[in-house]
Amino acid sequence: MYFFGKMGSKEDFKLKIVIYGANNKGCLIATSLFEDHDVVIIDQPENITDDFLKLDIEVVKGNAADIKILKESHLDECDVFIACTDSDEANIVACIMMKSVSQARTVCFISKEEYYDSLNAVKNSNFNRDVFADYVIRPEELLTQELFRIITVPSATHVENFANGKARLLECPIKDTSPIANKKIRECVFPQEVLIVGITRNGELSIPSGDTELKSGDKVIFMGSAKSLDILAATVFREDTKISSVVIIGGGTVGLLLAETLEEADIYCKVFEKNMKRCEYISEILKKSLVINGDGTDFQLLNNEQAEDADVLISVTDSDEKNLLCSLLAKQAGVKKVISRASKPTNVNLFEKVGIDVAVSPNEAALHEIYNHLIVPDISILATVERGQGEIVEIELPESFQQRKIMDLKLPHKAVIAIIKRRNRVIIPKGDTLVFGKDNLIIFTMQETSAAIQKYMLNC
């Protein structure tokens, strides 16, 4: 659920960012960052499309592994270098070359598991820092983690965990039969440590008040303690059955990773994969899942294999068009919940508009990692929601902060202080909760006002 429009960056904080890779990943990163930073895209001429030319960015035609091009184009003077071509090898070599001629922080996109594991490049690892890559990102693994969170909380369309799992965000749709439909927020009874921080209605996100009426079709964003949100899910958003079976269309990297993760959670999987050799490969790895050689767009095959009986169907092939078709066929067959991969972030909204329950993009989570660790490293953007309309940021208050109640904070815009981390405690605050210097605040805010909120909290 990560998508960045113009981000709330700090004033006078402008970076020179070089992106090697004129593909969907590169386009998403460039589009998201060019308004706040100096962005350069580098790739072979045939790869640079009109999507890049219409942006106010510099275009360098060539190979980022060519030191001569790096120096002649002054790319060695950049602050951040992102290698995100579709070739792991090209990304690795380009990062090595950049490190040899500059002090830039480097991001290397990796898709192959053997490379990723050998580099030991897990999130927040310092391995390779002095070699060639400050951060190694595997979008497929980030997407798998997001899919697993969505699957294991059946009522949610978005799940995020904070404070080492002690606090959580849930985004849940309101149905006609919901006990909170057509009620004002102040009239609803929720578990004690639960806050409503946002509502999405007709695609538009807003921060509600107590007088806001919840309507069928709304997607409501809750934040609170993990225990209280579990109670909320089991009462207000109770499902008739727990998730016990999942159909996965596509046995590629994401499909295999997801099936392995679901097996560990004792959830039965059927994996449909068109390529016979790939079927043989993944059937040797998976221990409990059924691997079926067939095309997920074959409606008769889905019927014969009783795909409609699955609790969730997920289409994660490498084709957006095929994922959309498979998902629509699954909805027609009566699958209760359908999730689809959309490699192009612009397709995410389209998929959900035509009836897909949840659409996710592998590149959005990768962009979140880049922005959080390299673009604004001292202010942590923990997550974004609804294509970047809302942000969840974490701010450590300065020691000089004068203690006061939350209700006495004169925030410049609407925002919700949803979680306070104080030493080893996690507090879900109320209006009369005191805030102290050195507290870590997790705040829900709108994207366009995020920078102002952050600046106020760090200087008030």
C-alpha angles and dihedrals in degrees: 000000000000119000126149125208116174102336126223098250127176118268115262090011105123124158134192104233122189117198119196108199127059095208135105092289093049092046092051092049094045094046091049098048110029096087092059102030142034104263127193124188120202127189143114113302094248091059098053107094133186089267087073098037092058091058123087093247138115116257121208117187114213146052121315090210089066107095091197091060092045092054098039091051092043090238088139086073094065125119099213128026119194119190107194107150119137090256118083090197094052090049093051094048092046092052090049091052093047093050090051094058105028148031092236121139107243134215119195121194113214128184104170113089094215091057093044093050095044091053090050086219102164119154113290092009118145093205112127092012091130095036111058115303129056090186131017114197129196107190092191092061093047089051091049091054091051093048092050092052091051093047096049093052099052099189095050130089092189132024129182129174124212138181094030092308096309092110132036147187121222126185111197132175120236114232129198089254095050115121090227097050114121092011129118114244092244089057094055124093115219133169111282100256098048128107131185104223103168146010127203114205122175090347095307120115122213139168106243133215129218089268094056111117118224113227135192109270094032118127107219122202116213127187128187146100116334092239094051093047090050087055090048091052091048094050116025094026099030116162121212093227136024119239108271104148134038133184116211119197108203127035097211126119096297094041092052095044091049094048091051091050093048091049089057088055091050093247114145116234138196112198119199114201126170098204112081096206090051089050091054091049098050093041088062091054100042114074104186106021128095113235115204123194104221148095117276090215090064101102093190091053091051090051093047091052091046093238089163090070092064119106091223134015119200124190112201106159118139091254121082090199093053092045091053093049093047091048094049091049089051091051089050090051090055104254107167098222127019125190123186136192115231111188091188108066090212088065094058094081091042093054093051092045092058093052108275107142097220131006121191135185124211093211098056094066090048091054089051090055092050095047095044097047104031113019102045104007097165096055112053119219100198097184145335129222137206097018093314098309089123133035134200108209132182118215128181108215115230118255089245092062111126110232116246142150119274090240089059095056109107099212114191092225139015113288138143124231094212104170135023119199110200115174103301095343128097113203127191098206135217128202093274095048113122119234120207137193113274091029114136110227124199106204132189111213141155115266096239093053097038096098092051092049092049093048092049094050093049094048106033 
